[in-house]
Amino acid sequence: MNRPELRRQLQALASRYPGAHPYTLALRFQAQTGRVLTGQQVKQLLAEPGNHRKQPAKQ
């Protein structure tokens, strides 16, 4: 799984569980995919600049 795909899946999880702690998201991700991530890794991936849908388009 490449990094953008990983970030996309984590963003989808975070939007399904707003306010969830990164460790909780990591556990949910592991349950769904079998891939182990730490809460710190989840936090870093979600903080990376990328295709954030919530950002307004630049004019």
TIKEGU-310220 format. One line per field, with one value per atom (N, C-alpha, C): residue number from 1; residue in one letter; chain; atom name; y, z, x. Coordinates in steps of 0.2 Angstrom, whole numbers, plus 2048, in hexadecimal, padded with zeros to 3 digits. Layout:
num [NUM ...]
residuo [A ...]
cadena [A ...]
atomo [CA ...]
py [Y ...]
pz [Z ...]
px [X ...]
//
This chain:
num [1 1 1 2 2 2 3 3 3 4 4 4 5 5 5 6 6 6 7 7 7 8 8 8 9 9 9 10 10 10 11 11 11 12 12 12 13 13 13 14 14 14 15 15 15 16 16 16 17 17 17 18 18 18 19 19 19 20 20 20 21 21 21 22 22 22 23 23 23 24 24 24 25 25 25 26 26 26 27 27 27 28 28 28 29 29 29 30 30 30 31 31 31 32 32 32 33 33 33 34 34 34 35 35 35 36 36 36 37 37 37 38 38 38 39 39 39 40 40 40 41 41 41 42 42 42 43 43 43 44 44 44 45 45 45 46 46 46 47 47 47 48 48 48 49 49 49 50 50 50 51 51 51 52 52 52 53 53 53 54 54 54 55 55 55 56 56 56 57 57 57 58 58 58 59 59 59]
residuo [M M M N N N R R R P P P E E E L L L R R R R R R Q Q Q L L L Q Q Q A A A L L L A A A S S S R R R Y Y Y P P P G G G A A A H H H P P P Y Y Y T T T L L L A A A L L L R R R F F F Q Q Q A A A Q Q Q T T T G G G R R R V V V L L L T T T G G G Q Q Q Q Q Q V V V K K K Q Q Q L L L L L L A A A E E E P P P G G G N N N H H H R R R K K K Q Q Q P P P A A A K K K Q Q Q]
cadena [A A A A A A A A A A A A A A A A A A A A A A A A A A A A A A A A A A A A A A A A A A A A A A A A A A A A A A A A A A A A A A A A A A A A A A A A A A A A A A A A A A A A A A A A A A A A A A A A A A A A A A A A A A A A A A A A A A A A A A A A A A A A A A A A A A A A A A A A A A A A A A A A A A A A A A A A A A A A A A A A A A A A A A A A A A A A A A A A A]
atomo [N CA C N CA C N CA C N CA C N CA C N CA C N CA C N CA C N CA C N CA C N CA C N CA C N CA C N CA C N CA C N CA C N CA C N CA C N CA C N CA C N CA C N CA C N CA C N CA C N CA C N CA C N CA C N CA C N CA C N CA C N CA C N CA C N CA C N CA C N CA C N CA C N CA C N CA C N CA C N CA C N CA C N CA C N CA C N CA C N CA C N CA C N CA C N CA C N CA C N CA C N CA C N CA C N CA C N CA C N CA C N CA C N CA C N CA C N CA C]
py [7FA 800 806 80B 811 816 81B 820 824 826 82A 826 81F 81B 81A 819 818 81E 824 82B 82B 829 82A 825 81F 81B 81D 820 823 829 82D 833 831 82C 829 826 823 820 826 82B 831 835 835 839 834 82E 829 82A 82B 82B 832 838 83E 83F 841 842 83C 837 831 832 82F 82F 82C 82E 82B 823 821 81A 816 819 816 815 81A 819 814 814 80E 807 807 800 7FE 803 802 800 804 802 7FB 7F9 7F3 7ED 7EF 7EA 7E9 7EE 7EE 7EB 7ED 7EB 7E6 7E5 7E1 7E4 7EA 7EE 7F1 7F1 7F4 7FB 800 806 809 80D 810 816 819 81F 825 825 82A 82A 824 824 826 825 827 82F 831 838 83C 839 83C 83C 836 836 83A 83B 840 847 848 84F 851 84C 84E 852 857 85A 856 857 852 854 84F 851 851 856 857 85A 857 859 85F 860 865 86C 86C 873 876 87C 880 880 880 880 887 887 88D 891 897 89B 8A0]
pz [800 800 800 7FB 7FB 800 801 806 805 7FF 7FE 7FF 7FD 7FE 806 809 811 814 812 814 813 80D 80B 80F 811 815 81C 81E 825 826 821 820 820 81D 81D 824 827 82E 832 832 836 835 82F 82E 831 831 833 83B 83E 845 847 847 848 850 851 858 85B 857 859 85A 85F 861 85B 859 854 856 85C 85E 85C 85E 85C 855 851 84A 847 84A 848 84A 84F 851 84C 84A 845 83F 83D 836 836 83C 83C 83C 83F 83F 838 834 82D 828 829 823 825 82C 82E 82F 82C 82D 833 836 83D 83C 83F 83F 847 849 84F 84F 855 855 853 854 851 84A 847 83F 83D 840 83D 83E 843 845 83F 83E 839 832 830 829 828 82E 82D 82D 830 830 829 825 81F 81A 817 812 80C 809 804 801 7FF 7FC 802 805 80B 808 808 805 809 80F 813 811 80E 80C 806 806 800 7FA 7F5 7EF 7EE 7EC 7EB 7E5 7E6 7E0 7DD]
px [804 800 805 803 807 805 809 808 802 800 7FA 7F4 7F4 7EE 7ED 7F3 7F3 7F0 7F2 7EF 7E8 7E6 7DF 7DA 7DD 7D9 7D8 7DE 7DE 7D9 7D9 7D5 7CE 7CC 7C5 7C3 7C8 7C7 7C5 7CA 7C9 7C3 7C0 7BA 7B4 7B5 7AF 7AF 7B5 7B6 7B9 7B5 7B8 7BA 7C0 7C2 7C5 7C6 7C9 7D0 7D3 7DA 7DE 7E4 7E8 7E9 7EA 7EB 7E5 7DF 7D9 7D8 7DA 7D9 7DE 7E4 7E9 7E6 7E3 7E0 7DA 7D6 7D1 7D4 7D9 7DC 7DF 7E2 7E5 7E0 7DA 7D5 7D2 7D2 7CF 7D4 7DA 7DF 7E4 7E5 7EB 7F1 7F2 7F8 7F9 7FF 800 803 800 802 802 806 806 802 800 7FC 800 806 80B 80B 80C 80C 805 800 7F9 7F9 7FB 7FB 7FF 805 80A 806 804 801 7FB 7F7 7F1 7F3 7F9 7FB 7FF 801 804 800 803 800 7FE 7F8 7F6 7F0 7EC 7E5 7E0 7E0 7DB 7D5 7CF 7C9 7C6 7C8 7C5 7C8 7CE 7D1 7CE 7CC 7C9 7CE 7CB 7D0 7D3 7D9 7DD 7DB 7DA 7D8 7DD]
//
